[in-house]
Amino acid sequence: MATETISIGGLELRFLQSRETTDGGIDMFEMTAQPNARMPVPHYHESWDEAVYGLDGTINFHIDGQDTAIGPGQSAFIRRGVVHGFANKTQAPATCLCVLTPGALGPGYFREIAALLGAGAPDPVKMKEVMLRHGLIPVAPRPG
């Protein structure tokens, strides 16, 4: 059962468990990406690992310089310190299950990012501040 659903542009996150309900043990959410949706800022996590499991459609994750298509029944492990991002490059919505261990973000981070993006083009300094406060280290995308 979802604890909260948050929409961010072309993304919808349905929290199934969060650190608030698991005493910090885990964050687990379904993420549905509409066509052409992408992670706004490539980043890495300082203190947690992430596992991603494909449910419907295909999302292209860029993990440590490698493109990895994650579709139904496929998965990827993103260990702390590894730069990553994603994009739905298909013409259909795609859904994956994301599990963060230990639980680190909870819905609060996504609420703050949604507020920044909902106000138009986000101020890069404010976006970086929110990311850093929640343990995500933003990385400038490589040219080309």
HELIX and SHEET records of a PDB file:
HELIX    1   1 GLY A  106  GLY A  118  1                                  13    
HELIX    2   2 PRO A  124  ARG A  133  1                                  10    
SHEET    1   A 6 GLU A   4  ILE A   8  0                                        
SHEET    2   A 6 LEU A  11  GLN A  17 -1                                        
SHEET    3   A 6 ASP A  27  ALA A  33 -1                                        
SHEET    4   A 6 ALA A  94  THR A 101 -1                                        
SHEET    5   A 6 ASP A  49  ASP A  56 -1                                        
SHEET    6   A 6 SER A  75  ILE A  78 -1                                        
SHEET    1   B 2 HIS A  43  HIS A  45  0                                        
SHEET    2   B 2 LEU A 136  PRO A 138 -1                                        
SHEET    1   C 3 GLN A  66  ILE A  70  0                                        
SHEET    2   C 3 ILE A  59  ILE A  63 -1                                        
SHEET    3   C 3 HIS A  84  ALA A  87 -1                                        
END                                                                             
